[in-house]
Amino acid sequence: MTDASQFKVIDPATFEVTLPKPDKLALPNLATVYPIIINSKVAKAHVTEDDPWAQAWLKENTAGSGAYIIETFSPANRSSSSAMKTGSAAPAPSRPSSSA
């Protein structure tokens, strides 16, 4: 995955990735903590001529989107997240009720 045009939003909960050739690491790469899906409006607000993808800003700041927020992140060491308290993009998952 090398270009933003490879990603297509299908609906608010689904996106499609088009690969130029088969890649056995594509799914594992998407399943790692990094790279992440970011809020493009937030990232674009920090674009510069020297940094058209806002990568320098994103190394030190989060621009996440969704039901969880990153609490701690240490590259190649540790990360933790928690559920958003308000403004979640997705409803909390329902839990099956247990019958006694």
C-alpha positions in Angstrom: 0.0 0.0 0.0 1.7 3.0 -1.3 -0.9 5.5 -2.4 -4.1 6.9 -1.0 -5.9 6.1 -4.2 -5.7 2.4 -3.3 -8.3 3.0 -0.5 -12.0 3.4 -1.3 -14.7 4.2 1.3 -17.7 1.9 0.7 -19.8 3.1 3.6 -19.1 4.6 7.1 -18.0 1.2 8.4 -16.3 -0.3 5.4 -13.3 0.5 3.1 -11.8 -1.4 0.2 -8.1 -1.7 -0.6 -6.9 -2.3 -4.2 -3.4 -3.8 -4.4 -1.3 -3.5 -7.6 -0.2 -7.1 -7.1 -0.8 -10.0 -4.6 0.8 -9.2 -1.3 0.8 -11.7 1.5 1.6 -9.0 4.1 -1.3 -6.6 3.1 -3.7 -8.0 5.7 -1.2 -8.2 8.5 0.0 -4.7 7.7 -3.6 -3.4 8.1 -4.1 -5.3 11.3 -1.1 -3.7 13.1 -1.4 -0.8 15.5 0.6 1.2 13.0 -0.5 2.1 10.2 -3.8 3.4 11.4 -6.8 4.9 9.8 -6.8 8.6 10.5 -9.2 11.5 10.3 -8.1 13.1 7.0 -9.6 16.5 7.9 -7.5 16.7 11.0 -4.3 15.5 9.2 -4.9 17.9 6.2 -5.0 20.8 8.6 -1.3 20.1 9.4 0.0 19.6 5.8 2.9 21.7 4.7 4.7 22.2 1.4 7.6 20.1 2.8 5.3 17.5 4.4 2.3 17.0 2.1 1.0 14.0 4.1 1.5 15.6 7.5 3.7 12.7 8.6 5.9 14.8 10.8 2.8 16.1 12.7 1.3 12.6 12.9 4.5 11.2 14.5 3.8 13.3 17.6 -0.1 13.7 17.5 -3.1 11.5 17.0 -5.8 12.1 14.4 -7.8 8.9 15.0 -11.4 8.4 14.1 -13.8 5.9 15.6 -15.0 4.3 18.8 -11.6 4.2 20.5 -8.9 6.6 21.6 -5.2 5.9 21.9 -4.2 6.3 25.6 -0.5 5.5 25.3 1.8 4.6 22.3 5.4 3.8 22.3 6.6 2.5 18.9 7.8 -1.2 18.9 7.0 -1.3 22.6 3.5 -0.7 23.8 0.1 0.8 23.0 -3.2 1.0 24.9 -6.6 2.3 23.9 -10.0 2.9 25.5 -13.5 3.4 24.4 -14.5 7.0 23.5 -16.8 8.4 26.1 -18.6 10.7 23.7 -18.6 11.4 20.0 -18.0 7.8 19.0 -18.3 7.2 15.2 -19.7 3.7 15.9 -22.2 2.5 18.5 -20.8 0.3 21.3 -21.1 -3.4 20.5 -24.2 -5.1 22.0 -23.6 -7.9 24.4 -25.8 -11.0 24.4 -28.0 -11.2 27.4 -27.6 -14.3 29.5 -30.6 -16.2 30.5 -30.7 -17.7 34.0 
